Amino acid sequence: MAQSSDTKDVDDLCLCGRGKLHDGFTELRIRVDETLLVIKNVPARVCHLCDEAYISPDTSRQIDDVMEKYRACRLVAKPIPAGEIDLMQTA
């Protein structure tokens, strides 16, 4: 079934209410136990104003597969420097 132009326009709007979505890439940061995993170059629809990213179901399944392999130690991640600050502890 073809999409109407009205539906297409709604699909291109971000939930921020002002931005339009375009095809692009995002970066996911996911805490896994006591480590931080960064997944780069994730295909997404990205808002040109607020940078909110929307990931397709297919991409989400691909991320699930990466997470499963990472947790099973079948996928090696490049070490990166990271710092953690608890905002509640800084007041």
Buried (B, 14 or more C-beta within 10 A) or exposed (E): EEEEEEEEEEEEEBEEEEBEBEEBEBEBEEEEEEEEBEBEEBBBBBBEEEEBBBBEEEBEEBBEEBBEEBEEEEEEEEEEEEEEEEEEEEE
